[in-house]
Amino acid sequence: MKSERGTKLVYVAHPISGDVEGNIKSVLQICKEIHTKRTVPFAPYIVALQYLNDDIPKERRLGADANAMYFKAGIVDELWLYGDKISPGMAEEVVLCRELGIPIRAKSAGTMRELKNF
């Protein structure tokens, strides 16, 4: 869904569980760094984490299912992977993007290493 000017919407995937607050800060910093006229970061789970509890499996699943809707709706141009590993939630997103033909880019050493073996 790139605009005529070549702008793309990139879904920023990053581990969240564990240090939720610290990981949210990392995602926000990544979004700040990559946001340009040609690249618009998309991390809807940051909003969902304001009202869903990542430690409650039912609420975590609600968030993951909502994220999958964005990919299926065709609004995401690329999936960019960040962090020291590919978390289980990120793995679901990788599988879905492969099924849908959405390009996947590992943007950190940890995700590059893990994506090769995925």
C-alpha positions in Angstrom: 0.0 0.0 0.0 2.9 2.4 -0.7 1.8 5.9 -1.6 2.7 7.3 -5.0 5.7 9.1 -3.3 7.1 5.7 -2.2 6.3 6.0 1.5 6.0 2.6 3.2 4.3 1.5 6.4 6.6 -0.8 8.4 5.5 -2.9 11.3 8.1 -2.7 14.0 8.3 -6.1 15.8 10.2 -6.3 19.1 10.1 -8.6 22.1 7.7 -7.2 24.8 7.4 -9.9 27.5 9.7 -9.7 30.5 10.7 -6.1 30.8 7.5 -4.7 29.3 8.1 -1.1 30.2 11.8 -1.1 29.0 10.8 -2.9 25.8 8.1 -0.3 25.1 10.7 2.4 25.5 13.0 0.6 23.1 10.2 0.3 20.5 9.4 4.0 20.8 13.0 4.9 20.3 13.2 2.7 17.2 10.1 4.3 15.8 11.6 7.8 16.4 14.8 6.8 14.6 13.2 5.2 11.5 10.4 7.6 11.0 11.0 9.6 7.8 9.0 10.9 4.9 9.6 7.5 3.2 9.2 5.2 6.2 6.4 5.3 8.7 6.7 3.0 11.7 3.7 1.1 12.9 3.5 -0.5 16.4 -0.1 -0.8 17.3 0.6 -3.1 20.2 2.1 -0.2 22.1 -1.4 1.3 22.4 -3.0 -2.2 23.2 -0.5 -2.6 26.0 -2.1 0.5 27.7 -5.3 -1.5 28.3 -4.3 -5.2 27.8 -2.1 -7.1 30.2 0.7 -8.9 28.5 0.9 -11.3 31.5 -2.7 -12.5 31.0 -2.8 -15.1 28.2 -6.3 -14.3 27.1 -5.5 -10.5 26.8 -2.1 -11.3 25.1 -4.0 -13.4 22.5 -6.5 -10.5 21.9 -3.6 -8.2 21.1 -1.9 -10.8 18.9 -5.1 -11.4 17.0 -5.6 -7.7 16.5 -2.0 -7.3 15.1 -2.7 -10.2 12.7 -5.6 -8.2 11.3 -3.4 -5.4 10.2 -1.2 -7.7 8.1 -4.3 -9.5 6.7 -5.9 -6.1 5.8 -2.9 -5.4 3.6 -1.9 -2.1 5.2 1.6 -3.2 6.3 4.3 -3.0 3.6 7.1 -4.7 5.5 7.8 -6.4 8.8 11.0 -5.1 10.5 12.4 -7.3 13.3 14.3 -5.7 16.3 15.6 -6.9 19.6 18.0 -9.6 20.8 15.8 -12.5 19.6 12.6 -13.4 17.8 10.0 -13.8 20.5 7.1 -16.3 20.2 4.8 -13.4 19.2 7.3 -12.1 16.6 7.6 -15.7 15.3 3.8 -15.7 14.6 4.2 -12.5 12.7 7.0 -13.9 10.6 5.0 -16.9 9.7 2.0 -14.8 8.8 4.0 -12.4 6.7 5.6 -15.3 4.8 2.1 -16.6 4.1 1.0 -13.2 2.9 4.1 -12.4 0.9 5.0 -9.4 3.1 8.8 -8.7 3.1 10.6 -9.3 6.3 13.7 -7.5 7.3 15.8 -8.4 10.4 17.3 -5.1 11.7 19.4 -6.3 14.7 22.1 -8.9 15.1 19.9 -11.2 17.2 17.0 -11.2 14.8 19.3 -11.6 11.8 20.8 -14.7 13.4 17.5 -16.2 14.3 15.7 -15.4 11.1 18.4 -17.4 9.2 17.4 -20.5 11.2 13.7 -19.9 11.2 
